[in-house]
């Protein structure tokens, strides 16, 4: 039997059963934080991302994507060219990143660092990527629909003045301007 609690209150009345025993869940404001002692607001993302870029460059690793959540989870997608991205490199990157955070006065223990590899459908975003993946099929997400489609499948030919050069379905070549697309990902 469920107890009726005072309307508008997310806390049980004094002497009532705990939430689980009463078949209820606590209101999100009454849940415990993910990490003890974690401040409510994450640090300045620009500072953290600058440290990430610095540490990655020192270890010959490229940061493809990065995200810092409000629960202090730092999600990074890393790649290394040439050569594989192995566990030893990742371990050194994490240690160096934690040391860099501590040197800036941020408690590295508050951060959960998640590392990911780019995978088969990785982002292709720099002129070096355009040359590296020349000849591969890529999916280009357009900023404005073209012929009723918001994304197109094309073959990447390389780069021209830092912009992606592609072969369209009809065999013609085209160079995309930065404002014409939102992202390019491998499709093979």
C-alpha positions in Angstrom: 0.0 0.0 0.0 1.4 3.4 -1.0 1.4 6.2 1.5 0.0 9.5 0.5 2.5 12.3 1.1 1.9 15.9 1.4 1.3 17.5 -2.0 4.3 19.4 -3.3 6.8 17.7 -1.1 9.4 15.3 -2.5 10.5 14.2 1.0 8.6 11.5 3.0 7.0 12.7 6.3 8.9 12.0 9.5 8.7 8.4 10.5 7.6 7.2 7.0 9.3 4.3 5.2 12.3 5.2 3.0 11.7 5.8 -0.7 12.5 2.3 -1.9 10.3 0.6 0.8 7.4 2.9 -0.2 7.8 2.0 -3.9 8.9 5.5 -4.9 12.0 7.2 -6.2 13.4 10.5 -4.7 13.0 13.7 -6.6 16.0 14.5 -8.8 16.9 17.4 -6.5 17.2 15.0 -3.6 19.5 12.5 -5.3 23.1 12.3 -4.2 25.7 13.8 -6.6 27.7 11.4 -8.7 30.9 12.3 -7.0 31.3 13.4 -3.4 32.6 16.9 -3.0 32.1 17.8 -6.6 31.1 21.4 -7.1 27.8 22.0 -8.8 29.3 23.8 -11.8 32.1 22.3 -13.9 35.2 24.4 -14.5 35.6 26.6 -17.5 35.5 24.2 -20.5 37.9 26.4 -22.5 40.6 25.9 -19.9 40.1 22.2 -19.7 40.0 21.8 -23.5 43.2 23.9 -23.8 44.9 21.5 -21.3 43.6 18.5 -23.3 45.0 19.9 -26.6 48.4 20.7 -25.0 48.7 17.2 -23.4 47.6 15.5 -26.6 50.1 17.4 -28.7 52.9 16.5 -26.3 52.1 12.8 -26.8 51.5 12.9 -30.6 47.8 12.3 -30.2 45.0 14.2 -32.1 41.8 15.2 -30.3 38.9 14.7 -32.7 36.0 15.4 -30.4 35.7 16.6 -26.8 32.9 17.2 -24.4 32.7 18.2 -20.7 29.4 17.4 -19.0 27.9 19.0 -16.0 28.7 15.8 -14.0 32.4 16.5 -14.6 32.8 13.7 -17.2 35.4 14.6 -19.8 34.6 12.6 -23.0 37.5 12.5 -25.6 37.8 10.9 -29.0 41.5 10.5 -29.7 43.4 9.3 -32.8 47.1 8.9 -33.7 48.6 9.2 -37.1 50.7 7.4 -38.0 50.5 4.3 -35.9 47.9 2.7 -33.6 46.6 4.3 -30.5 47.5 1.7 -27.9 46.9 1.3 -24.2 50.4 2.6 -23.2 49.8 5.9 -25.1 46.4 6.3 -23.6 47.7 5.7 -20.1 50.4 8.3 -20.5 47.9 10.8 -21.9 45.5 10.3 -18.9 48.3 10.7 -16.4 49.7 13.8 -18.0 46.2 15.3 -18.2 45.6 14.7 -14.5 48.9 16.3 -13.7 48.1 19.3 -15.9 44.7 19.7 -14.2 46.3 19.5 -10.8 48.9 22.1 -11.8 46.1 24.5 -12.7 44.4 24.1 -9.3 41.7 21.7 -10.5 41.2 18.5 -8.5 41.8 15.7 -11.1 39.9 13.2 -8.9 36.6 15.0 -9.6 36.9 14.3 -13.3 35.7 11.1 -15.0 37.8 10.8 -18.2 36.2 8.7 -20.9 38.4 7.9 -23.9 37.1 6.6 -27.2 38.5 5.8 -30.6 37.1 7.4 -33.8 35.7 4.2 -35.1 34.6 3.3 -38.7 32.5 6.5 -39.0 35.1 8.9 -37.8 35.0 12.7 -38.4 37.1 14.0 -41.3 37.7 17.6 -40.4 41.2 18.9 -41.2 43.1 19.3 -44.5 45.4 16.6 -43.2 42.4 14.3 -42.9 41.2 15.2 -46.4 44.5 14.0 -47.8 44.8 11.0 -45.5 41.4 9.6 -46.4 41.5 10.5 -50.1 39.7 7.8 -52.1 37.3 6.9 -49.3 33.6 7.3 -49.4 32.4 10.0 -47.0 29.0 11.3 -45.9 28.7 15.1 -46.0 26.0 16.7 -43.8 24.8 19.8 -45.6 23.8 23.1 -43.8 21.0 23.6 -46.4 19.2 20.7 -48.2 20.4 20.0 -51.7 17.9 18.4 -54.1 15.8 17.5 -51.0 18.7 15.7 -49.2 20.4 17.0 -46.0 23.4 14.6 -46.5 25.1 13.2 -49.5 27.5 10.3 -50.1 30.6 11.2 -52.1 34.2 10.1 -52.7 36.8 12.2 -51.0 39.5 13.3 -53.5 41.7 15.3 -51.1 41.9 19.0 -50.2 42.2 22.2 -52.2 43.2 25.3 -50.2 42.2 23.5 -47.0 38.7 22.7 -48.2 37.5 19.1 -49.0 37.5 18.2 -52.7 35.0 15.4 -53.6 33.7 13.5 -56.6 29.9 13.6 -56.8 27.6 10.8 -57.9 27.5 12.1 -61.4 31.3 12.0 -61.7 31.8 15.7 -61.4 34.3 17.2 -58.9 33.4 19.8 -56.3 35.1 21.7 -53.6 33.0 22.4 -50.5 33.2 25.7 -48.8 33.2 25.7 -44.9 29.7 27.1 -44.6 28.1 24.5 -46.9 28.5 21.5 -44.6 28.3 20.8 -40.9 30.4 17.6 -40.8 32.1 15.0 -42.9 32.3 11.4 -41.7 33.8 8.2 -43.2 31.1 6.0 -44.7 33.1 2.9 -45.3 
